[in-house]
Amino acid sequence: MSKQLVAYFSASGTTAAKAKALAEAAGADLYEIKPEKAYTKSDLNWMNPLSRSSKEMKKGIKPALADTDASIESYDVIFVGFPIWWYVAPTIINSFLEAYDFSGKKVVLFATSGGSGFGKAVQNLQPSAPAAEITEGKILNGAFSADELKAFAESF
């Protein structure tokens, strides 16, 4: 059996709730991906082209991480969760992937979304962890039972 980590970035708490449920159902460790400078509500206003999140996504700015103590080397499978921003992962996920050596690791994406799918998330993230196998996992909108989440985790 592989050792699993659920790493996640959550701007509003929605992805955090799904990540915690997945980790509990899978018996995996949990790690929160946090920016060095926390996002404010105005930073997250995607309708404002001058907001921090809009600029990061448009310009490919990768925010600094608060810490890099996830001990990636201890895990075989890393589930990486995030809210979908502009049809892809927020650039902080690139920051996370670039902070560690994912060589030979399986990275399984999961996300929450207001309506879109993964889009080009795998394609946009692969250059940040070129030696990892990055796989599109599941959009975790709505309710999932512990058994459904456990089956999802065990499928990798």
Accessible surface in RSA format (square Angstrom, percent):
REM  Atomic radii and reference values for relative SASA: ProtOr
REM  Chains: A
REM  Algorithm: Lee & Richards
REM  Probe-radius: 1.40
REM  Slices: 20
REM RES _ NUM      All-atoms   Total-Side   Main-Chain    Non-polar    All polar
REM                ABS   REL    ABS   REL    ABS   REL    ABS   REL    ABS   REL
RES MET A   1   229.60 118.9 138.03  91.3  91.57 218.0 115.91  98.5 113.69 150.6
RES SER A   2    37.09  31.3  22.50  30.0  14.59  33.6  20.71  44.1  16.38  23.0
RES LYS A   3   105.45  51.4  97.92  60.1   7.54  17.9  66.70  60.0  38.75  41.3
RES GLN A   4    23.44  13.1  17.91  13.1   5.53  13.2   5.04  10.7  18.40  14.0
RES LEU A   5     3.35   1.9   3.35   2.4   0.00   0.0   3.35   2.4   0.00   0.0
RES VAL A   6     0.00   0.0   0.00   0.0   0.00   0.0   0.00   0.0   0.00   0.0
RES ALA A   7     0.00   0.0   0.00   0.0   0.00   0.0   0.00   0.0   0.00   0.0
RES TYR A   8     9.10   4.2   9.10   5.2   0.00   0.0   0.31   0.2   8.79  10.8
RES PHE A   9     2.28   1.1   2.28   1.4   0.00   0.0   2.28   1.4   0.00   0.0
RES SER A  10    20.46  17.3   3.69   4.9  16.77  38.6   3.28   7.0  17.17  24.1
RES ALA A  11    36.79  33.8   7.84  12.1  28.95  65.9  10.94  15.4  25.85  68.5
RES SER A  12    97.34  82.3  56.00  74.7  41.34  95.2  50.96 108.5  46.38  65.0
RES GLY A  13    36.22  44.7   0.00   N/A  36.22  44.7  27.41  75.2   8.81  19.7
RES THR A  14    77.44  55.1  68.86  69.8   8.57  20.4  48.85  65.6  28.59  43.2
RES THR A  15     1.93   1.4   1.35   1.4   0.58   1.4   0.00   0.0   1.93   2.9
RES ALA A  16    14.24  13.1  14.24  22.0   0.00   0.0  14.24  20.0   0.00   0.0
RES ALA A  17    60.58  55.7  48.23  74.4  12.34  28.1  54.16  76.3   6.42  17.0
RES LYS A  18    41.86  20.4  41.57  25.5   0.28   0.7  23.55  21.2  18.31  19.5
RES ALA A  19     0.00   0.0   0.00   0.0   0.00   0.0   0.00   0.0   0.00   0.0
RES LYS A  20   109.45  53.4 105.18  64.5   4.27  10.2  56.16  50.5  53.29  56.8
RES ALA A  21    43.49  40.0  32.98  50.9  10.51  23.9  40.81  57.5   2.68   7.1
RES LEU A  22     0.00   0.0   0.00   0.0   0.00   0.0   0.00   0.0   0.00   0.0
RES ALA A  23     6.50   6.0   5.43   8.4   1.07   2.4   5.56   7.8   0.93   2.5
RES GLU A  24   151.85  87.2 126.04  95.4  25.81  61.5  50.64  98.0 101.21  82.6
RES ALA A  25    18.61  17.1   0.85   1.3  17.76  40.4   8.76  12.3   9.85  26.1
RES ALA A  26    14.61  13.4   0.36   0.6  14.25  32.4   3.72   5.2  10.89  28.9
RES GLY A  27    71.31  87.9   0.00   N/A  71.31  87.9  37.45 102.8  33.86  75.8
RES ALA A  28    16.21  14.9   0.00   0.0  16.21  36.9   1.99   2.8  14.22  37.7
RES ASP A  29    63.68  44.6  57.84  57.6   5.84  13.8  18.32  43.1  45.36  45.2
RES LEU A  30    75.83  42.2  44.87  32.1  30.96  77.8  44.87  31.5  30.96  83.3
RES TYR A  31    30.25  14.1  26.66  15.2   3.59   9.3  27.20  20.4   3.06   3.8
RES GLU A  32    69.19  39.7  61.70  46.7   7.48  17.8  10.09  19.5  59.10  48.3
RES ILE A  33     2.37   1.4   0.60   0.4   1.77   4.3   1.58   1.1   0.79   2.2
RES LYS A  34    91.40  44.6  87.21  53.5   4.19  10.0  35.84  32.3  55.56  59.2
RES PRO A  35    17.37  12.7  11.90  10.8   5.47  19.9  11.90   9.8   5.47  34.0
RES GLU A  36   128.18  73.6 101.34  76.7  26.84  63.9  30.55  59.1  97.64  79.7
RES LYS A  37   135.71  66.2 129.59  79.5   6.12  14.6  92.25  83.0  43.45  46.3
RES ALA A  38    75.52  69.4  64.55  99.6  10.97  25.0  65.27  91.9  10.26  27.2
RES TYR A  39    32.12  15.0   6.40   3.6  25.72  66.9   6.14   4.6  25.98  32.0
RES THR A  40    72.83  51.8  65.46  66.4   7.37  17.6  71.44  96.0   1.39   2.1
RES LYS A  41   189.64  92.5 174.77 107.2  14.86  35.4 121.21 109.1  68.42  72.9
RES SER A  42    80.46  68.0  71.05  94.8   9.40  21.7  52.98 112.8  27.48  38.5
RES ASP A  43    19.31  13.5  18.57  18.5   0.74   1.8   0.73   1.7  18.58  18.5
RES LEU A  44    44.76  24.9  32.42  23.2  12.33  31.0  32.95  23.1  11.81  31.8
RES ASN A  45    66.48  45.8  59.48  57.5   7.00  16.9  16.23  39.1  50.25  48.6
RES TRP A  46   170.44  68.4 159.77  77.3  10.68  25.1 131.73  70.2  38.71  62.8
RES MET A  47   141.74  73.4 113.93  75.4  27.80  66.2  87.36  74.3  54.38  72.0
RES ASN A  48    57.83  39.9  54.30  52.5   3.53   8.5  11.61  27.9  46.22  44.7
RES PRO A  49   100.26  73.1  87.95  80.2  12.31  44.7  92.57  76.4   7.69  47.8
RES LEU A  50   134.28  74.8 124.32  88.9   9.96  25.0 124.35  87.3   9.92  26.7
RES SER A  51     7.00   5.9   0.00   0.0   7.00  16.1   7.00  14.9   0.00   0.0
RES ARG A  52    40.09  16.8  34.15  17.4   5.94  14.1  26.56  36.3  13.52   8.2
RES SER A  53     1.52   1.3   1.52   2.0   0.00   0.0   1.14   2.4   0.38   0.5
RES SER A  54     9.68   8.2   6.76   9.0   2.92   6.7   7.41  15.8   2.27   3.2
RES LYS A  55    81.30  39.7  80.33  49.3   0.97   2.3  28.83  25.9  52.48  55.9
RES GLU A  56     7.73   4.4   7.73   5.8   0.00   0.0   3.26   6.3   4.47   3.6
RES MET A  57    30.10  15.6   9.13   6.0  20.98  49.9   9.35   8.0  20.75  27.5
RES LYS A  58   178.39  87.0 140.91  86.5  37.48  89.2  95.83  86.3  82.56  87.9
RES LYS A  59   139.98  68.3 105.02  64.4  34.96  83.2  68.21  61.4  71.78  76.5
RES GLY A  60    39.91  49.2   0.00   N/A  39.91  49.2  25.23  69.2  14.68  32.9
RES ILE A  61    82.20  46.8  76.33  56.9   5.86  14.1  82.20  59.2   0.00   0.0
RES LYS A  62   100.23  48.9  74.85  45.9  25.38  60.4  39.03  35.1  61.20  65.2
RES PRO A  63    12.55   9.1   4.49   4.1   8.06  29.3  11.80   9.7   0.75   4.6
RES ALA A  64    58.47  53.8  39.53  61.0  18.93  43.1  50.18  70.7   8.29  22.0
RES LEU A  65    26.20  14.6   9.74   7.0  16.46  41.4   9.74   6.8  16.46  44.3
RES ALA A  66    52.56  48.3  21.13  32.6  31.43  71.5  22.66  31.9  29.89  79.2
RES ASP A  67    49.80  34.9  37.50  37.3  12.30  29.1  29.57  69.6  20.23  20.2
RES THR A  68    79.11  56.3  56.22  57.0  22.89  54.6  24.24  32.6  54.87  82.9
RES ASP A  69   101.53  71.1  79.81  79.4  21.72  51.4  42.27  99.5  59.26  59.1
RES ALA A  70     6.52   6.0   0.00   0.0   6.52  14.8   2.45   3.5   4.07  10.8
RES SER A  71    52.49  44.4  46.19  61.6   6.30  14.5  18.30  39.0  34.19  47.9
RES ILE A  72     1.88   1.1   1.88   1.4   0.00   0.0   1.88   1.4   0.00   0.0
RES GLU A  73   132.87  76.3 111.34  84.2  21.52  51.2  65.51 126.7  67.36  55.0
RES SER A  74    52.38  44.3  30.30  40.4  22.08  50.9  20.71  44.1  31.67  44.4
RES TYR A  75    17.49   8.2  16.70   9.5   0.79   2.0   0.63   0.5  16.85  20.8
RES ASP A  76    75.72  53.0  69.18  68.9   6.55  15.5  20.64  48.6  55.08  54.9
RES VAL A  77     6.65   4.4   6.65   6.0   0.00   0.0   6.65   5.8   0.00   0.0
RES ILE A  78     0.00   0.0   0.00   0.0   0.00   0.0   0.00   0.0   0.00   0.0
RES PHE A  79     0.00   0.0   0.00   0.0   0.00   0.0   0.00   0.0   0.00   0.0
RES VAL A  80     0.05   0.0   0.05   0.0   0.00   0.0   0.05   0.0   0.00   0.0
RES GLY A  81     0.00   0.0   0.00   N/A   0.00   0.0   0.00   0.0   0.00   0.0
RES PHE A  82     0.00   0.0   0.00   0.0   0.00   0.0   0.00   0.0   0.00   0.0
RES PRO A  83    21.03  15.3  21.03  19.2   0.00   0.0  21.03  17.4   0.00   0.0
RES ILE A  84    21.41  12.2   2.55   1.9  18.86  45.5   2.55   1.8  18.86  51.2
RES TRP A  85    28.65  11.5  25.07  12.1   3.58   8.4  16.37   8.7  12.28  19.9
RES TRP A  86   102.28  41.0  77.47  37.5  24.80  58.2  58.75  31.3  43.53  70.6
RES TYR A  87   148.72  69.4 146.84  83.5   1.88   4.9  98.58  74.1  50.14  61.8
RES VAL A  88    20.72  13.6  20.72  18.8   0.00   0.0  20.72  18.0   0.00   0.0
RES ALA A  89     4.66   4.3   0.61   0.9   4.05   9.2   0.61   0.9   4.05  10.7
RES PRO A  90     0.29   0.2   0.29   0.3   0.00   0.0   0.29   0.2   0.00   0.0
RES THR A  91    13.84   9.8  13.61  13.8   0.24   0.6  13.54  18.2   0.30   0.5
RES ILE A  92     0.33   0.2   0.00   0.0   0.33   0.8   0.00   0.0   0.33   0.9
RES ILE A  93     0.00   0.0   0.00   0.0   0.00   0.0   0.00   0.0   0.00   0.0
RES ASN A  94    15.18  10.5  15.18  14.7   0.00   0.0   0.84   2.0  14.34  13.9
RES SER A  95    13.64  11.5   6.52   8.7   7.12  16.4   9.88  21.0   3.76   5.3
RES PHE A  96     0.99   0.5   0.99   0.6   0.00   0.0   0.99   0.6   0.00   0.0
RES LEU A  97     0.32   0.2   0.00   0.0   0.32   0.8   0.00   0.0   0.32   0.9
RES GLU A  98    86.42  49.6  54.63  41.3  31.79  75.7  31.37  60.7  55.05  44.9
RES ALA A  99    44.22  40.7   7.96  12.3  36.26  82.5  20.33  28.6  23.89  63.3
RES TYR A 100    36.71  17.1  16.00   9.1  20.71  53.9  24.96  18.8  11.75  14.5
RES ASP A 101   106.09  74.3  85.16  84.8  20.94  49.5  43.73 102.9  62.36  62.2
RES PHE A 102     5.35   2.7   0.93   0.6   4.43  11.5   0.93   0.6   4.43  12.7
RES SER A 103    60.40  51.0  45.77  61.1  14.63  33.7  30.19  64.3  30.21  42.3
RES GLY A 104    78.21  96.5   0.00   N/A  78.21  96.5  42.04 115.4  36.18  81.0
RES LYS A 105    31.29  15.3  29.53  18.1   1.76   4.2  11.85  10.7  19.44  20.7
RES LYS A 106    61.28  29.9  60.03  36.8   1.26   3.0  20.75  18.7  40.54  43.2
RES VAL A 107     0.02   0.0   0.02   0.0   0.00   0.0   0.02   0.0   0.00   0.0
RES VAL A 108     0.00   0.0   0.00   0.0   0.00   0.0   0.00   0.0   0.00   0.0
RES LEU A 109     0.00   0.0   0.00   0.0   0.00   0.0   0.00   0.0   0.00   0.0
RES PHE A 110     0.00   0.0   0.00   0.0   0.00   0.0   0.00   0.0   0.00   0.0
RES ALA A 111     0.00   0.0   0.00   0.0   0.00   0.0   0.00   0.0   0.00   0.0
RES THR A 112     6.73   4.8   6.20   6.3   0.53   1.3   3.57   4.8   3.16   4.8
RES SER A 113    18.96  16.0   1.00   1.3  17.95  41.4   6.57  14.0  12.39  17.4
RES GLY A 114    95.51 117.8   0.00   N/A  95.51 117.8  46.48 127.5  49.03 109.8
RES GLY A 115    72.10  88.9   0.00   N/A  72.10  88.9  36.20  99.3  35.90  80.4
RES SER A 116    31.79  26.9  17.56  23.4  14.23  32.8  19.47  41.5  12.32  17.3
RES GLY A 117    38.92  48.0   0.00   N/A  38.92  48.0  25.99  71.3  12.93  29.0
RES PHE A 118    10.76   5.4   6.52   4.0   4.24  11.0   6.52   4.0   4.24  12.1
RES GLY A 119    54.11  66.7   0.00   N/A  54.11  66.7  27.26  74.8  26.86  60.2
RES LYS A 120   126.20  61.6 121.96  74.8   4.24  10.1  72.84  65.6  53.36  56.8
RES ALA A 121     0.03   0.0   0.00   0.0   0.03   0.1   0.00   0.0   0.03   0.1
RES VAL A 122    40.65  26.7  39.49  35.7   1.17   2.8  39.49  34.3   1.17   3.2
RES GLN A 123   117.44  65.7 102.22  74.7  15.22  36.2  44.03  93.7  73.40  55.7
RES ASN A 124    67.00  46.2  54.32  52.5  12.67  30.5  20.18  48.6  46.81  45.2
RES LEU A 125     0.79   0.4   0.79   0.6   0.00   0.0   0.79   0.6   0.00   0.0
RES GLN A 126    54.65  30.6  54.65  39.9   0.00   0.0  40.37  85.9  14.28  10.8
RES PRO A 127    99.62  72.6  72.89  66.4  26.73  97.1  81.07  66.9  18.55 115.3
RES SER A 128    11.19   9.5   3.14   4.2   8.05  18.5   1.55   3.3   9.64  13.5
RES ALA A 129     5.26   4.8   0.12   0.2   5.14  11.7   5.26   7.4   0.00   0.0
RES PRO A 130   108.15  78.8  82.84  75.5  25.31  92.0  84.70  69.9  23.45 145.7
RES ALA A 131    59.36  54.6  36.12  55.7  23.25  52.9  47.18  66.4  12.18  32.3
RES ALA A 132     9.35   8.6   0.00   0.0   9.35  21.3   1.28   1.8   8.07  21.4
RES GLU A 133    99.01  56.8  90.17  68.2   8.84  21.0  45.41  87.8  53.60  43.8
RES ILE A 134    14.82   8.4   0.00   0.0  14.82  35.7   0.00   0.0  14.82  40.2
RES THR A 135    37.68  26.8  34.36  34.8   3.31   7.9  33.76  45.3   3.92   5.9
RES GLU A 136    94.56  54.3  77.92  58.9  16.64  39.6  17.56  34.0  77.00  62.9
RES GLY A 137    23.36  28.8   0.00   N/A  23.36  28.8   0.67   1.8  22.69  50.8
RES LYS A 138    76.78  37.5  73.57  45.1   3.21   7.6  29.66  26.7  47.12  50.2
RES ILE A 139    46.57  26.5  33.22  24.7  13.35  32.2  33.22  23.9  13.35  36.2
RES LEU A 140     0.13   0.1   0.13   0.1   0.00   0.0   0.13   0.1   0.00   0.0
RES ASN A 141    63.82  44.0  49.33  47.7  14.48  34.9  31.49  75.8  32.33  31.3
RES GLY A 142    53.33  65.8   0.00   N/A  53.33  65.8  42.69 117.1  10.64  23.8
RES ALA A 143   104.19  95.8  69.24 106.9  34.95  79.5  75.75 106.7  28.44  75.3
RES PHE A 144    57.74  28.9  33.83  21.0  23.91  62.2  35.30  21.4  22.44  64.2
RES SER A 145    58.72  49.6  44.48  59.4  14.24  32.8  51.41 109.5   7.31  10.2
RES ALA A 146    66.50  61.1  56.17  86.7  10.33  23.5  57.98  81.6   8.52  22.6
RES ASP A 147   114.05  79.9 107.58 107.1   6.47  15.3  30.96  72.9  83.09  82.9
RES GLU A 148    92.52  53.1  84.37  63.8   8.14  19.4  36.64  70.9  55.87  45.6
RES LEU A 149     7.20   4.0   7.16   5.1   0.04   0.1   7.20   5.1   0.00   0.0
RES LYS A 150    98.52  48.1  98.52  60.4   0.00   0.0  41.66  37.5  56.86  60.6
RES ALA A 151    60.78  55.9  51.56  79.6   9.22  21.0  54.93  77.4   5.85  15.5
RES PHE A 152    16.39   8.2   8.95   5.5   7.44  19.4  15.71   9.5   0.68   1.9
RES ALA A 153     0.90   0.8   0.85   1.3   0.05   0.1   0.88   1.2   0.02   0.1
RES GLU A 154   116.75  67.0  85.76  64.9  30.98  73.8  42.89  83.0  73.86  60.3
RES SER A 155    80.81  68.3  41.56  55.5  39.25  90.4  48.69 103.7  32.12  45.0
RES PHE A 156    59.76  29.9  29.29  18.1  30.48  79.3  43.91  26.6  15.85  45.4
END  Absolute sums over single chains surface
CHAIN  1 A     7848.8       5734.6       2114.1       4320.9       3527.9
END  Absolute sums over all chains
TOTAL          7848.8       5734.6       2114.1       4320.9       3527.9
